[in-house]
Amino acid sequence: MSKKKYTKPDISREELEKALVKANQELWMANRRLEAEERTRAELFSNLSHDLRAPMAALFSAVELLKSGQEIGEKKYQDILKLMDRRLHTLQSILNDIFLLTLLESPSTKLETEPVEMGFFLEDYFYSCMADPKYHKRRLKLEVPDSFPYTAEIEAEKMIRVLDNLFTNALHYSGEGAEIALGAKFIEGEKEEGKIRIYVRDNGEGIHKEDAEHIFERSYRASRSRTPQNEGSGSGLGLAIAKGIVERHGGAIWCESEVGKGSCFTFSLTGKKF
């Protein structure tokens, strides 16, 4: 019976030890990332549970009052119905935001994009805001060049959601008579493609630097950021959703702000001249 010939391994003991140390470091980092993601998810659900309880409690109270058989006048009856309607819209907004954020985080979700002429797209959005009564106490300004012959591959409905979230954010954090501007510019690339930069700027409260670094995080609490938590504000996920949509389009979003002077939210998309 022949003995099996021993062959010297291709890797030295020192190299093997280095490889093991590197593998252990990578495993440790992966565990840290998972722990951080789990903490973020737990905080997000805690925040959402808190936000859901308030409108649900108001609805239960309103229903109990209507079921009690107490004599209530027509005015109070109408006030109760209005309250219930507002709270139901708040719940609907929160649930819609959770559903959309879940879709954006799922690798199986595919965007239904098509080439869109961004100049016309932004103008249409701007004039729809001009016609919206909630913006009538603000000065809206369009800063998209008259000639803006660039297209981007987008899912228009979701990109409108990005603009809605940024405009609503600017509305809540600027007073009457404040200016909200929508603008765009094209940054030339090395080839025929470049970057379309779209921004929403306000001259409202502004954001502290320590908040600006976290405002796009899903679990960042509204009390420390610009996401409003007043009645009917929804889930507080508006900026996280905007970030998710932009990134699913292969773009990036960021904020520049100065306390007392206002904020400018900018996102970029790959575009080209048509």
C-alpha positions as CSV (number, residue, x, y, z in Angstrom):
1,M,0.0,0.0,0.0
2,S,1.6,3.2,-1.2
3,K,1.9,6.2,1.1
4,K,0.1,9.4,0.2
5,K,2.7,12.0,-0.9
6,Y,2.7,15.1,1.3
7,T,2.6,18.4,-0.7
8,K,3.6,21.7,0.9
9,P,0.6,24.2,0.9
10,D,0.8,27.1,-1.5
11,I,0.2,29.5,1.4
12,S,2.6,30.1,4.3
13,R,1.6,30.0,7.9
14,E,2.1,33.7,8.2
15,E,-0.1,34.4,5.2
16,L,-2.7,32.1,6.5
17,E,-2.8,33.9,9.9
18,K,-3.1,37.3,8.1
19,A,-6.0,35.9,6.0
20,L,-7.7,34.6,9.2
21,V,-7.3,38.0,10.9
22,K,-8.7,39.8,7.9
23,A,-11.7,37.4,7.7
24,N,-12.4,37.9,11.4
25,Q,-12.2,41.7,11.0
26,E,-14.7,41.5,8.0
27,L,-17.0,39.2,10.0
28,W,-16.9,41.6,13.0
29,M,-17.7,44.6,10.7
30,A,-20.6,42.7,9.1
31,N,-22.0,41.9,12.6
32,R,-21.7,45.5,13.6
33,R,-23.6,46.6,10.4
34,L,-26.3,44.0,11.1
35,E,-26.6,45.2,14.7
36,A,-26.9,48.8,13.6
37,E,-29.5,47.9,11.0
38,E,-31.5,46.1,13.7
39,R,-31.3,49.0,16.1
40,T,-32.5,51.3,13.3
41,R,-35.3,49.0,12.4
42,A,-36.4,48.7,16.0
43,E,-36.3,52.5,16.5
44,L,-38.3,53.0,13.3
45,F,-41.1,50.6,14.4
46,S,-41.1,52.2,17.9
47,N,-41.5,55.6,16.3
48,L,-44.2,54.5,13.9
49,S,-46.1,52.7,16.7
50,H,-46.1,56.0,18.6
51,D,-47.3,57.9,15.6
52,L,-50.1,55.4,14.9
53,R,-51.4,55.5,18.5
54,A,-52.4,59.2,18.5
55,P,-54.8,59.1,15.5
56,M,-56.2,55.8,16.6
57,A,-56.9,57.0,20.1
58,A,-58.7,60.1,18.7
59,L,-60.8,57.9,16.4
60,F,-61.8,55.5,19.3
61,S,-62.8,58.5,21.4
62,A,-64.9,60.0,18.6
63,V,-66.6,56.7,18.0
64,E,-67.3,56.1,21.7
65,L,-68.8,59.6,21.9
66,L,-71.1,58.9,18.9
67,K,-72.1,55.5,20.3
68,S,-72.8,57.0,23.8
69,G,-76.2,58.4,22.8
70,Q,-75.4,61.8,24.2
71,E,-77.3,64.8,22.8
72,I,-74.8,66.6,20.6
73,G,-75.6,69.6,18.3
74,E,-75.1,69.7,14.6
75,K,-72.0,71.8,14.9
76,K,-70.3,69.4,17.3
77,Y,-71.4,66.4,15.2
78,Q,-69.8,68.0,12.1
79,D,-66.6,68.8,14.1
80,I,-66.4,65.2,15.2
81,L,-66.7,64.0,11.6
82,K,-64.0,66.5,10.5
83,L,-61.7,65.2,13.3
84,M,-62.3,61.6,12.2
85,D,-61.6,62.5,8.6
86,R,-58.3,64.2,9.5
87,R,-57.2,61.3,11.6
88,L,-58.1,58.7,9.0
89,H,-56.0,60.6,6.4
90,T,-53.1,60.6,8.8
91,L,-53.4,56.8,9.2
92,Q,-53.6,56.4,5.5
93,S,-50.6,58.6,5.0
94,I,-48.5,56.6,7.5
95,L,-49.5,53.2,6.0
96,N,-48.8,54.4,2.5
97,D,-45.4,55.6,3.5
98,I,-44.5,52.3,5.2
99,F,-45.7,50.4,2.1
100,L,-43.7,52.6,-0.2
101,L,-40.5,52.5,1.9
102,T,-40.8,48.7,2.0
103,L,-41.1,48.5,-1.8
104,L,-38.1,50.8,-2.2
105,E,-36.0,48.6,0.0
106,S,-36.9,45.4,-1.8
107,P,-34.4,44.3,-4.5
108,S,-37.3,42.7,-6.4
109,T,-39.1,46.1,-6.9
110,K,-38.5,47.4,-10.4
111,L,-39.0,50.9,-11.5
112,E,-41.1,51.5,-14.6
113,T,-39.0,54.3,-16.1
114,E,-39.2,56.1,-19.4
115,P,-37.3,59.1,-20.9
116,V,-38.9,62.3,-19.7
117,E,-38.1,65.9,-20.8
118,M,-37.2,67.3,-17.4
119,G,-37.7,71.0,-18.3
120,F,-41.4,70.4,-19.1
121,F,-41.8,68.0,-16.2
122,L,-40.5,70.5,-13.7
123,E,-42.5,73.3,-15.1
124,D,-45.7,71.3,-15.0
125,Y,-45.0,70.4,-11.3
126,F,-44.3,74.0,-10.5
127,Y,-47.5,75.4,-11.9
128,S,-49.5,72.7,-10.2
129,C,-48.1,74.0,-6.9
130,M,-48.9,77.6,-8.0
131,A,-52.6,76.5,-8.3
132,D,-52.6,74.7,-4.9
133,P,-54.2,76.8,-2.1
134,K,-51.8,75.6,0.5
135,Y,-48.9,77.5,-1.2
136,H,-50.8,80.8,-1.7
137,K,-49.1,82.3,1.3
138,R,-45.7,81.6,0.0
139,R,-43.7,83.1,-2.9
140,L,-43.0,80.3,-5.4
141,K,-40.2,80.9,-7.8
142,L,-39.2,78.8,-10.9
143,E,-35.5,78.7,-11.6
144,V,-35.5,76.2,-14.5
145,P,-33.9,77.8,-17.6
146,D,-36.4,78.6,-20.4
147,S,-34.4,76.2,-22.6
148,F,-33.6,73.0,-20.7
149,P,-33.3,70.3,-23.4
150,Y,-32.4,67.3,-21.2
151,T,-34.1,64.0,-20.5
152,A,-33.8,61.5,-17.7
153,E,-35.0,58.0,-17.3
154,I,-37.5,58.2,-14.5
155,E,-40.7,56.8,-13.1
156,A,-42.7,60.1,-13.2
157,E,-45.1,59.3,-10.4
158,K,-42.3,58.5,-7.9
159,M,-40.3,61.5,-8.9
160,I,-43.4,63.7,-8.3
161,R,-43.4,62.1,-4.8
162,V,-39.9,63.3,-4.3
163,L,-40.8,66.9,-5.2
164,D,-44.0,66.7,-3.1
165,N,-42.0,65.7,0.0
166,L,-39.4,68.4,-0.6
167,F,-42.0,71.1,-1.2
168,T,-44.1,70.1,1.8
169,N,-41.0,70.1,3.9
170,A,-40.1,73.6,2.7
171,L,-43.8,74.7,3.4
172,H,-43.8,73.6,7.0
173,Y,-40.5,75.3,7.8
174,S,-41.0,78.7,6.2
175,G,-43.4,81.4,7.3
176,E,-45.9,83.4,5.4
177,G,-44.4,85.3,2.5
178,A,-41.3,83.1,2.4
179,E,-39.8,82.1,-0.9
180,I,-39.7,78.5,-2.1
181,A,-37.8,78.0,-5.3
182,L,-37.6,75.0,-7.7
183,G,-34.6,75.0,-10.0
184,A,-32.5,72.8,-12.2
185,K,-29.1,72.8,-14.0
186,F,-27.2,70.4,-16.1
187,I,-23.6,69.3,-15.2
188,E,-21.7,68.2,-18.3
189,G,-20.2,64.7,-18.2
190,E,-17.2,63.2,-20.0
191,K,-19.5,61.5,-22.6
192,E,-22.9,62.6,-23.9
193,E,-24.5,61.9,-20.5
194,G,-24.2,64.3,-17.6
195,K,-26.0,65.1,-14.3
196,I,-29.3,66.9,-14.0
197,R,-29.3,68.6,-10.6
198,I,-32.8,69.6,-9.3
199,Y,-33.2,71.6,-6.1
200,V,-35.9,72.9,-3.8
201,R,-34.7,76.0,-1.8
202,D,-36.4,77.9,1.0
203,N,-35.5,80.8,3.2
204,G,-37.1,79.4,6.3
205,E,-35.7,78.2,9.6
206,G,-32.7,76.3,8.3
207,I,-31.3,73.2,9.9
208,H,-28.6,72.7,12.5
209,K,-25.5,70.9,11.2
210,E,-25.9,68.0,13.6
211,D,-29.5,67.4,12.3
212,A,-28.6,67.9,8.6
213,E,-26.3,64.9,8.8
214,H,-29.2,62.6,9.8
215,I,-32.4,64.0,8.3
216,F,-32.6,61.3,5.5
217,E,-32.4,58.4,8.0
218,R,-35.5,56.4,8.4
219,S,-35.6,56.5,12.2
220,Y,-34.4,60.0,12.8
221,R,-37.0,61.6,15.1
222,A,-38.9,64.6,13.8
223,S,-38.4,66.5,17.1
224,R,-34.7,66.8,16.1
225,S,-35.1,67.3,12.4
226,R,-37.2,69.1,9.8
227,T,-39.9,66.4,9.4
228,P,-43.0,67.9,11.0
229,Q,-45.0,66.0,13.6
230,N,-48.1,68.3,13.8
231,E,-51.5,67.0,13.1
232,G,-51.9,65.2,9.8
233,S,-48.1,65.2,9.1
234,G,-48.0,61.5,8.4
235,S,-45.2,59.1,9.2
236,G,-42.2,61.5,9.3
237,L,-40.6,59.3,6.5
238,G,-40.8,61.9,3.8
239,L,-37.1,62.6,3.4
240,A,-36.2,58.9,3.8
241,I,-38.7,58.1,1.0
242,A,-37.3,60.9,-1.2
243,K,-33.8,59.4,-0.7
244,G,-35.0,55.9,-1.5
245,I,-36.6,57.0,-4.7
246,V,-33.7,59.0,-5.9
247,E,-31.2,56.3,-5.1
248,R,-33.3,53.7,-6.9
249,H,-33.0,55.9,-9.9
250,G,-29.2,55.8,-9.6
251,G,-29.0,59.3,-8.2
252,A,-28.0,61.1,-5.0
253,I,-29.7,63.6,-2.7
254,W,-28.2,66.0,-0.1
255,C,-29.0,69.1,1.8
256,E,-27.2,72.4,2.4
257,S,-28.5,74.6,5.1
258,E,-27.8,77.5,7.5
259,V,-29.9,78.2,10.6
260,G,-32.0,81.3,10.2
261,K,-31.3,81.6,6.4
262,G,-33.0,78.5,4.9
263,S,-32.2,75.2,3.3
264,C,-31.6,73.8,-0.2
265,F,-32.3,70.2,-1.0
266,T,-30.7,69.0,-4.2
267,F,-30.9,65.6,-6.0
268,S,-29.0,64.5,-9.1
269,L,-30.1,62.2,-11.9
270,T,-28.3,60.9,-15.0
271,G,-29.5,62.9,-18.0
272,K,-28.6,63.7,-21.6
273,K,-29.5,66.2,-24.2
274,F,-32.3,65.4,-26.6
